[in-house]
């Protein structure tokens, strides 16, 4: 089979397409004939080796993949064979107290495909069968490969951690990213008023198509002033972030008393300055979030199937152009997800 393999850290030139043996599913596993695999920033960090020591190679990347089950291991219902499916982006032991309580992301053996374990950037991938979901029939495999990681991340951040409710005002940074384009839809689904930022008017226009109420161009506008004007006297209840250092200080300034800052990443840098007095005097909550639960993934897929959430696909690349796909994602031109086809 063809597989994307990263054997050393570096630039796009270290990403190779190789011929590898087709894997066999073990007990509790299923094998997918992968049709499409989404590209995420985690793939870029794996390739670069950033932060140092966090990613081990060789590794087959890819957390988001959609395909057809072609074989199952012992203990798996054979009725899965020939079904079109989407895989959860993560796996865990399935037996510990965290897994038994539905909190798979808190399992000590938890990991993301393509980071802790070989992922789906290959023609055949073996995954835990308990993480399979029926592919929404109205969408292609390429569209479905945009869904698993970013929607689960955004859902857990907004719904579970920040507890977004109708009438809240939510500020979502970097509208063009996959996780933010998912967050805009989720926040609107839960009845929130959505403000969002982006570096171009074109991306802000796309964000409004997804449901954002107002956009702020951080390249031409003062984000703090404009956001305060838009939020009005009620202020901002929740700031949704994965940018990190570049926006942390401004985000805390914008929160109303009792407001919540929720983060899943730090693409601009992880080191921030924090005056704790602003946190306790104003009753702020600062929440971290990584991935989510299989139950949340199931709910997301149900809502996608109903047309209440939808994939945001920017463009596709054939696997032979995997290096160009990395370069395109790094260029920050995309709005939504970049997907590789097999």
Secondary structure by P-SEA (a helix, b strand, c coil): cbbbbbccccccccbbbbbbcbbbbcccbbbbcccbbbbcaaaaaaaaccccccccccccccccbbbbbcccccccccccccccccccccccccccccccccccccccccccccccccccccccccccccccccccccccaaaaaacccaaaaaaaaccccccccccbbbbbcccccaaaaaaaaaaaaabbbbbbccccaaaaaaaaaacccccccccccaaaaaaaaaaccccccbbbbccccccaaaaaaaccccbbbbbcccccccbbbbcaaaaaaabbbbbbbccccaaaaaaaaaaaaaccbbbbbcccccccaaaaaaaaaaacccccbbbbcc
